[in-house]
């Protein structure tokens, strides 16, 4: 999701804070209510279910639902988790932001990015060494669309790398050399010792299958490529489940691998959406210079048949 910010000058220095840009002035009017402000401040501390909010604020649950519906429709809060309770689906909620603005002017002036290293040090650390000094320092590997590998599969998730590239492009310039390769060309091009960004599951990307044994969270071929956690021993079988992992390259320990893959192509899409739209949730437990892996599950919240949100199942 594109980012916006407000800028404030203090003692001659510029400070900024992220802001949710509302395009309909009526949506801003939704905030003109003390109860909704209390709900937002409460959800900012931690995501909650409506029943929990009602209990905290000592209000009837139906009254809370009324305020929630208004804020959901205005795009001020969002559903971050769903849980089935006694045959009904409870939704855990969180605010998209605590700062809001309305834009009526479509004239924008170019400016140096406000979302660089200073603004998000954790993301910047996670993207190292794939991006260094505003340059892409990695080869992106996608599965071949032709039948290949031991499973003779055709990759259907390679195009998701386009969305990933758009995200990474905000942090680096376009490289001089072509930076994407098919999995079947990596060894012949002697690229296996580079920093690599591998996109696609183990069936459609032979590099993913090769790296699987080095992952903190693995795909289990004997269980139809379900995702299995080494730490918790849990097994995830939903097609919309995917992995985001950062490990050392076993072919060269001075290099790293960023792997984004799913059980099926929809799981790969979930993982790409997770990193590009919800990286704050994804990287909540990430620590600098450590290997990292998390499991996400994609959801279609707006009911249009396409994945548009994720939940972090394990990290």
N, C-alpha and C positions, 0 to 999 in steps of 0.2 A: 504494500500500500504506500503511495507517495506520502512523504513526510512534509509537515508544515511547522513553522515556529514563529513565536513572537520574539522580538529583539528589544532589549532595554539597555539604556546607557546608564552606568553607575560610575561616578568619579572618572569619567573619560574613557571607561572601558565598556565594551559591548558584552552583554550576557544574553543568552537565549534559553528558551524553554519550549519544548514541543507543544503543539496545540492541535486540537481536532478542528479542522476547517468545515464549517457547516455552510451549505450553499443555499439553504432556505431560511430566511429570517424567522419564520414561524417555529423552526426547530429550536432556536435559541430561547424562545419564549417558554419552552418546556422547563427550562432551568429556573424560572421565576417562581419557585415553590420551596418552602423551607423543608418539607418532608423529603422531596427529591434530592435536595442538597445533602441532607443527612444520610440518605441511602447511598449517594455517590461517595461520600467521605467514608462510610462504613465499608463499601465494596473496595475502596482503594487500599484498605488495610489487608484484605484478603477476599477472594471470590466467595460468594455465599449463595445458598438456595433461598427462595422467597420465604420459606418457613423460618429460616434462621434470622433473616432480616426482621421479620415480624416480631420474633421473640426478643431480639436485641433492642428494637425501638418500642416494644410494648404496644404494638398496633395490631389490628385485625388483619389476618393474612389476605383477605379479599381486597382490603384497602391497599396493601403493598402491591398486589397484582395489578391494580389499576395504574399506579405510578410506574411500575416496571414496563407495562405495555406502552405507555406514552414515551418512555425513554428508549425503548427498543425501536419503536417506529421512527423516532428522531435520529437513530443511529448513535446515541450517546453512550449506551451500554451494549454489551454483547454476551452471547452464551459461550462459555469456555469449557463446559463439561455437561454431559447428560448422564442421568442415572435412573434406571427403572426401579420404582418403588411401588409395590402392591399393584402392579398392572398399569401404572401411569409413569410418564417420563418427567422426572424433576430436572430442572435446568439450573446449573450454577452460573452465576452472573458476575461480570466484572466491568468496570468503566473503561471505555476506550482511551480516555484522558480525563484530567481534571481541569484542563485549560481549553476554552472554546472560543471560536471567532467566526464571524460571518464575513464573507467576501462578496462585495457587489461590483468590484472593479476587476476586469480581466486583463489589465495591463501590468505585466510583471517585468521587473528589471533583473538582469543577470547578476548573480552574486556568488561569491565563493561558498562552497558547500558548508552548511552549518552542522552537517552530520558526519564529520570526518573523525579522525583519531581522538580528538578531545571530547567529542560528543558521545562516543560509544567505544570505550577502550576494550570492553570484553569482546565485542564483535570484531574489532580490529585485531585483537590478539588471536581470535579463532581463525581469522582469514590469513594469518601469517603461517607459513612462508609463501602461500599461494599468491598473495599480493604483497609486494615490497616496493617502497619508494614510488607509489602511484603506478606501478607496472605489474602486469599479470606475469607471474613467475610459475606457471603450471601448464600442463597439457590436459585438456578435457577429453575424456574417453567415453564414447557412446557405443552402444551395441550396433553391429552391422544389421541393416534391414534385410539382408539375404540369409538363407539358411546357413548356419555356421555352428561351430563348437560341437561338443559331444551330444548336445540335445537337438542339433540341427534346427534351432529356433530362429525366428525372425524378430528383431527388436521392434517394439511398438512404442518405446518410451524415449527414444533418442531426442525427439523434438522438445522434450521438457527441458533440455539443456539450454534452449533459447531463452526461456524465462529465467533460468539461473544466470545466464550471461548478462541479461538486462540488469539483474540485481548487482552482479559483480562490477558491471560497467560504471556504477556510481562511485566506485572506489579506485578505479584505475583507468588508464588510457588504453585505446585499442593497440594491441601489440603489432609489431611490424610483420612478424611471421604468423602464418595460420596456426591457430592454437588448438584445434579440435582434430581428433583422430578416431578412426574406428577401432574397436577392440582387436580385430584380426590383423591390424597393421602395426600395433604397438611394438611387438618384438622385432619385426623386420625393419622398423624405423629406429630401433634402439632407444625407445622412449620409456622403457620400463624402469629406468633409474632416475627419472625426473620426478619433480612434484607432480602428482596426478589428481585430477578431480574426476572421479569415476561415477557415471550416471547409469543406472539400470540394474535390474536384479540378476541373480546368478544364472538363470536360465538363458537370458538374452545377452548378457555381457560376460565374456569369458574372464575378464580381469576381475570382476566381482567374485566369481566362483573361485578364482585363484587366491584372492585376498581373504576369502571367507574364514579360513582357519586362523587368521591373525586378528580377527575382529573380537572385541569384548562382548559383542552380541552377535550371534551367528544364525545363518540360515541352515535348517536341518533338511537335507535331501531326503532322508528316510521318512520324514513327516510332511512330504509334499512341499518342501521348501518353507515350512513354517518358520517364524522367527523365534529363536530360543535364547533366553537370557542365561548367561553363564553364572551370574550372581544370584538371581532369585529362582532360577530353574523354571520360570513361567514360560509357557508356550503361547504364541500369538498366531492365529490362523486366518484372521480376516484379510480379505484381498486388499483392503484399503490401508493395511499396516505397512510401515516402512521404517528404514533405518537411516540415521544421519550419524556418521562416524568419522573421527579424525585419528589416524594412527601414523606411526613411523613407516616409511616404505621399507619392507623387508629386503628389497634389492639394493637399497642404499640408505643406511640409517640416518644420513644427513638430510634426507629428503622426507617428505610427508605425503600422505594420501588423505583426501577428503572423499568419502564414499556416500553417495545418496542413492538408495536402492529400496525396492519394495518386493513383497511376495509376488505381486503381479504389477502390471504397468500402472494401475491405479494407486498402488502403494508407493511407487516411485513418485507419482504426482503429489501424493500426500507429503512425502519427505521434502520435495522441492518447495511446495507451498509453506511447509513448516519453517524451513531455513529463510526463505525470502520474505515471508509476511509475518512470521511469529518468532523471530530469532531471539527476542528477549525471554520468551517462555522456554524455548529450546535450550538456550545457553545459561539458564539460571544456575545450574550446578557446575558449569564449565570452569576449570581452573587453568591458568596460564601454563603452557608447556607440558600439560598432561594429556594422555590419550583420553578420548571422549567418545561416548556412544549413547544414543537415546533412541527410543522406539516411539513412533507417533502413529496415530490413527486418523484418517481423514473423514470428514463429515460434510454432508450437503445440508447446510442450515436453511438456505432460502428455498429449498424444494424444487430447484430447476434441473435436477439430475446431475449436477456437477459438483465436485468437491470444492468447498470454499473456506473450510476451516479445519483445524486440527486439534487433537488433544494429545498431550505428552503422557504416554502410558508408563514409561520408565526411563530413567536417566541416571 
